[in-house]
Amino acid sequence: MKPSDKPRVYAFIDSQNLNIGTQKFGWKMNWVRFRRFLAERYNVEKAFMFIGYIPANEDLYEKMHEAGYMVVLKPTFDVTKPRAEEQNEDEKEEARPVKGNIDADLVLWAMKEMSNYQKAIIVSGDGDFFSLVEYLESKGRLLHLMTPSAHYSQLYNQFEKYIVRLDMFRRDLAYRDRKSLLGKFRKK
């Protein structure tokens, strides 16, 4: 690679960690802006978004794809109830919290795609990705570890020079509900 060439950068995004991590601090990610942010600021060519699949969210997955994400869906499971065969009909129809466990998929895709990128950005504050981050850093392939806030796994303290806290870019990345903004202006 010539010094003037920009490296090919891929991002691997733990959507659940990022979504919950921003909402915990009172804001929601604007996914279109975030994709643009990754492309313009960090030259991210492909952004893999790992999401637990819920049939009712098909429109969301389509919008993510349209925004430029490579959406990787993982089957989900109910974290509050026993197996389906152990439930009665009413319990089966109720909406329950679900979990997608995308961690292994994110690691697998980061390794599987390694020959296609020079640098990787891992988007998560979850310490479960420590081994991946450590490996990428040892191979000179880690560009950044993006975390939703300063509240990330202590395992990443040794990678502080790679950490980009997304809450520092909240003004640029936050979703703004136009209706609530109009309401604020009308009250004045």
C-alpha positions in Angstrom: 0.0 0.0 0.0 1.3 3.4 -1.0 1.6 6.0 1.8 -0.9 8.2 0.0 -3.5 5.4 -0.3 -6.1 5.3 2.3 -6.4 1.8 3.9 -9.5 -0.2 3.2 -11.5 0.0 6.5 -14.4 -2.2 7.6 -16.5 -1.6 10.7 -18.1 -4.4 12.8 -21.0 -3.1 14.9 -22.6 -4.7 17.9 -26.0 -3.0 17.4 -27.5 -4.0 20.7 -24.5 -2.7 22.7 -24.5 0.6 20.7 -28.3 1.0 20.9 -28.6 0.3 24.6 -25.3 2.2 25.4 -26.6 5.4 23.9 -30.2 5.2 25.2 -28.8 4.6 28.7 -27.5 8.1 28.5 -30.6 9.7 27.1 -30.1 9.7 23.3 -30.8 7.6 20.3 -28.4 6.9 17.4 -29.3 8.3 14.0 -28.2 5.3 12.0 -28.0 7.2 8.7 -25.8 9.8 10.2 -23.7 7.2 11.9 -23.0 5.4 8.6 -22.1 8.7 7.0 -19.8 9.5 10.0 -18.0 6.2 9.5 -17.6 6.7 5.8 -16.5 10.4 5.9 -14.4 10.4 9.0 -12.9 7.0 9.0 -13.1 5.9 5.4 -15.3 2.9 6.3 -16.1 1.0 3.1 -18.3 -1.7 4.6 -20.1 -1.5 7.9 -21.4 -4.8 9.2 -24.4 -4.4 11.5 -25.0 -7.4 13.7 -28.6 -7.6 14.9 -30.8 -10.2 16.6 -33.6 -11.1 14.1 -37.2 -10.2 15.1 -39.8 -10.7 12.4 -41.7 -7.6 13.3 -38.5 -5.5 12.6 -38.2 -6.3 8.9 -38.7 -2.6 7.9 -35.9 -1.6 10.3 -33.5 -4.1 8.7 -34.4 -2.8 5.2 -33.8 0.8 6.3 -30.4 -0.2 7.8 -29.5 -1.8 4.5 -30.7 1.2 2.5 -28.5 3.4 4.8 -25.5 1.4 3.7 -25.1 -1.3 6.4 -24.3 -4.9 5.6 -27.0 -6.3 7.9 -26.1 -9.6 9.5 -29.1 -11.1 11.3 -29.0 -13.7 14.1 -31.9 -15.8 15.3 -33.2 -14.6 18.7 -34.6 -16.5 21.7 -36.9 -15.6 24.6 -34.8 -14.9 27.7 -37.8 -15.0 30.2 -39.7 -18.2 29.4 -39.1 -21.9 29.1 -39.0 -23.6 25.7 -42.1 -23.3 23.4 -43.3 -26.8 24.1 -43.4 -26.0 27.8 -45.6 -22.8 27.3 -49.3 -22.5 27.1 -50.9 -20.7 24.1 -51.3 -17.4 25.9 -47.6 -17.3 26.9 -46.5 -18.0 23.3 -48.4 -15.0 21.9 -47.2 -12.5 24.5 -44.3 -10.2 23.5 -41.2 -11.2 25.5 -37.7 -9.8 25.7 -35.4 -11.6 23.3 -31.6 -12.0 22.9 -29.7 -12.5 19.7 -26.1 -13.3 21.0 -24.3 -11.8 18.0 -20.9 -11.9 19.6 -19.6 -15.0 17.9 -21.0 -13.9 14.6 -19.2 -10.5 14.8 -15.9 -12.2 15.6 -16.4 -14.8 12.8 -17.2 -12.1 10.2 -14.2 -9.9 11.3 -11.9 -12.9 10.8 -13.6 -14.2 7.7 -13.4 -10.7 6.0 -9.8 -10.0 7.2 -8.3 -10.5 3.7 -10.6 -7.8 2.4 -9.6 -4.9 4.7 -6.4 -3.4 6.0 -8.0 -1.8 9.2 -11.0 -2.7 11.3 -13.2 -0.7 13.6 -15.0 -2.6 16.3 -18.1 -0.8 17.6 -18.9 -2.1 21.1 -18.0 -1.5 24.7 -18.6 -5.2 25.5 -15.5 -7.0 26.9 -16.5 -10.2 25.1 -14.6 -8.8 22.1 -11.3 -8.5 24.0 -9.6 -11.4 22.2 -10.6 -10.0 18.8 -9.4 -6.5 19.7 -6.2 -7.9 21.0 -5.6 -10.0 17.9 -6.4 -7.2 15.5 -4.1 -4.9 17.4 -1.3 -7.5 17.4 -1.6 -7.8 13.6 -1.7 -4.0 13.0 -5.3 -4.2 11.8 -7.1 -2.3 14.6 -8.0 1.2 13.6 -10.4 2.0 16.4 -12.5 0.5 19.2 -15.7 2.7 19.3 -17.7 2.7 22.5 -21.1 4.2 23.2 -19.7 6.1 26.2 -17.0 6.1 28.8 -18.7 3.1 30.4 -16.9 0.3 28.6 -15.2 -2.9 29.7 -12.1 -2.4 31.9 -10.5 -5.0 29.7 -10.1 -2.3 27.1 -8.1 0.0 29.3 -4.9 -1.2 27.6 -6.3 -0.1 24.2 -7.1 3.4 25.3 -5.2 4.9 22.3 -7.7 3.2 20.0 -10.9 4.1 21.8 -13.3 6.6 20.2 -16.2 7.5 22.5 -19.3 8.1 20.4 -21.0 10.1 23.1 -18.4 12.8 22.3 -20.1 13.1 18.9 -23.6 13.1 20.2 -24.5 16.4 18.7 -23.7 15.0 15.2 -25.0 11.5 15.6 -28.2 11.8 17.7 -31.6 11.2 16.2 -33.8 14.2 16.6 -37.5 13.8 16.5 -38.7 16.7 14.3 -42.1 16.8 16.1 -40.4 17.3 19.5 -38.1 19.9 18.0 -41.0 21.9 16.5 -42.8 21.7 19.9 -39.7 23.3 21.6 -39.7 26.2 19.1 -43.4 26.8 19.4 -43.3 27.1 23.2 -40.8 30.0 23.0 
